[in-house]
Amino acid sequence: MQPSDEGRDGPRPGNVEVQSDRSTRSGSRLSLRNWRVPQRLIVLVLVPTVAAVVLAGVRISSSLSEAEAYGRVEQMAELGEGITRFVQEFAAERDMAVEYSAAGRAGALLPELQAQERRTDAQVAAVRSAANAIDGSYGSEAVRDARAVLSRLDGITALRSLVVGTKVPAFIVLQKYTGAANELIAVLDGISQNAADDRLAEASRALGALARAKEAVSRERALLLVGARSRQLAADELNELRAARAQEDSELAAFRDSATLEQVQLYEDTVVGTKIDQARLLRQRVISGVATTGGPLSRTLGTARSPKLLRDSMTSMIDKMREVETRLASDIRARSDDRGAAARTSSITDAVIIAALLAIVLLITVVMARSLVRPLRRLQVGALDVASTRLPGLVDRLRDPEAAAGGIEVEPIDIDSTDEIGQVARAFDEVHREAVRLAADEAVLRGNINAMFVNLSRRSQSLIERQLRLIEELEQSERDEEQLASLFRLDHLATRMRRNSENLLVLGGQEQVRRWNKPVPLIDVVRASLSEVEQYERVALRVQGDMAVTGPVVNDLVHLLAELVENATVFSSEHTKVTVSGQMLSGGGCMLQITDNGVGMSPEELEQANWRLANPPVIDFSAARRMGLFVVGRLAVRHGIRVELRAAQGGGLTAFVVLPDAAISAGESGGIGARGLGPRESGSHGQLSPLTATAADRPAAAGGAFRQDGYGAAGSPMGAPSGGTGGHPMVGGGTGPLRSLRGGTDAQPIIGETGPIPVGGFSGTDAQPAVPPPIERRPPRDRLRAQETRPPADDPYQPGDRQPPRRPGELPIREPGANLPDRPSDDGAPNGLFQPRGGL
């Protein structure tokens, strides 16, 4: 199936608009001529502003980097201060461990050693926390030093087990502890590596030198305690003592070179006193005595009280040096904090100055551009409002010819200046007025065209109705089979002409004047639409459920389905079937499917056709080439019906017609009798159970003959069928026979996938379902005469009344509305489905 009226060539609507749109958008969006006026004004101040911002940003970034560097120095100084405190306690632990080892690991010294270990452990947590804070921003060297610190802290436990759990000599213990302490002290040299302050760098070097000097003094204390405990010094121990003494002097010299005069003076004023002098004297006497005796200490130094005397004096010296060390570390932290705060203050000051300058520049820019941008913006907003809202709204209102004739005022754009912008606004108002005037003229012209369509259609309808009545009379009186077949073909052509005339009414916007006031069974509506189709015998019905269509929708739905089915038969092979199926939807409403095996459509054509079905365009010259598609869309939109075309699986197309719930009535319908689906009889092979009417209630038929118009026996009046009141087509695949549509006890042909549409009955009560022969195999003339019947005397239809249409052939009834139940008209007389809609 294809839209038979769909134009394949010719100009498409909207081409002029597309070309105009392209002409206004020529060139790249980045092209200078496509820039907006505010953008151009911004560029005027953007370049110098950006230059100033970049320069200021560099300065601010430098200040922030400097502040971050000083922050890192402060963190490193905190780590260094923690290391110095830890080394102080660690060195004391080393000296006690050496003394404990030299005394043969005497139990009396172990509690004192363990107490010192606890004091050392108290400093480990602070050092570990500061070391973990060192990340990649501090530099690779700082990260390496921090990892070394953590590694040494982790090795303290193993070092302590070496002292307590083994017989390692005191000198080896001294070397192990000294190596760990030196690695920790080396971190102090890298405190100021991230700072550009020379004073901080010198202070950090002075701190490192002083820490190493203090460590040398602590090592001297350990060696002196070894000698005091063993009352002698071995040669290697003496050499180590001399090396420690030399390192002390060297590191103090380095300290004096790096430290400031104030720091040197602080050292000189702090590391003095009687105990300091005593420590130096004892140290010198031990070195001199061992050198003289070759190892043993003199009698005065080898007494039992000598270790305590040496420890107290050397510890006093170390504590004094620790005071200076603490002052240096505090000075480094304070200076780094001051410099960092100064850098942060500088960055904030620079940022405030730049922000103030930018605010001034922006204020000047806004003041200077305001008088230009505001009118342009009002012009832009007004023009866009006219183009997108006001003008389309006026055009929609002008579709009513009466509104167009009354005239519509055009509101001007809100710009009252006399400059170039105001002149452009006035020019646009003139264009707006001219567009509205042209739209009004077009609306009036369209109204005239619609009126012309309606008048032409009504004149044609009148002639076609007269022609159909004449053809009907000729058919009833004709006995020649060939002439009768020709009359049938002429009847079909006239019926199609009538539908084309009704299409003109739809194009003209005319709605049905007469409508059904009761629901009509859906199967009757479908059959009425098939009576408008030339190749009706190719159509198979599969309509399910007890569904009825509300009265106001009936006429337009018949018209819509006739267009779709006609389309399906025309664009498919004459040897194939067109299937019309229908079922209720779970969400409400029902859906009809019209499927053919024709040539189909491309995806692009399907998309365009479905868009036109959902959005019927305004009538133009293309409507003549796409009349069927246009009419279906108009009728569907009128009642909220959804029509969509899709490609069928086996080729061809399927037209989906979805009726809304408001268009469906599931209750009693105003059909020929109150027909409905009863329960199925068991073992009936799909037959529908008859309704309550019995043979006793039916008027007698003339010889049991059935009319060829689907109305039942000749003697059966409308509304009182002569057989069972009839059933709808089968629910499901349509595999069982059906009862008579409008009366009679004989079964109708099967409505299935391959069966034809039932159009008549068969004589006798035992006739089996059969397919009516085609036109070429009509019964001979004498049989046709035998099948003709006249209404009995008790027939409620009198000669003056409208008789049910009769036709001796086997085609469906061609009179409009013949397959639908009659309804009373305004004056009480029965009317058909389609009636002339007005005068000639």
Secondary structure, DSSP 8 states (H G I E B T S, - for coil): ---TT--SSS--TTHHHHHHHHHHT-S-TTSGGGS-HHHHHHHHHHHHHHHHHHHHHHHHHHHHHHHHHHHHHHHHHHHHHHHHHHHHHHHHHHHHHHHHHHTTS-GGGHHHHHHHHHHHHHHHHHHHHHHHT--GGG-HHHHHHHHHHHHHHHTHHHHHHHHHHS---HHHHHHHHHHHHHHHHHGGGGTTTT---HHHHHHHHHHHHHHHHHHHHHHHHHHHHHHHHHTB--HHHHHHHHHHHHHHHHHHHHHHHHS-HHHHHHHHHHS-SHHHHHHHHHHHHHHHHHHHHSSB--TTTSSTTHHHHHHHHHHHHHHHHHHHHHHHHHHHHHHHHHHHHHHHHHHHHHHHHHHHHHHHHHHHHHHHHHHHHHHHHHHHHHHHHIIIIIHHHHHHHTTSHHHHHH-------S----SHHHHHHHHHHHHHHHHHHHHHHHHHHHHHHHHHHHHHHHHHHHHHHHHHHHHHHHHHH---HHHHHHHHHHHHHHHHHHHHHHHHHHHTT---SS--SS-EEHHHHHHHHHTT-TTGGGEEEEE-SS-EE-HHHHHHHHHHHHHHHHHHHHTS-TTS-EEEEEEE-TTSSEEEEEE--S----HHHHHHHHHHHHS-----GGGGTSHHHHHHHHHHHHHT-EEEEEE-TTSSEEEEEEE-GGGEE-S---SSSS-----B-TTSTT-B---S--GGGS---STT-B-TTSS-BTT--TTS-SSS----S-SSS--S-B--SSS-SS-B---SSS--------SSSS--------GGG---HHHHHHH-----TT-S--TTS------SSSS---STTTTS--EE-TTS-EE-SS---S--
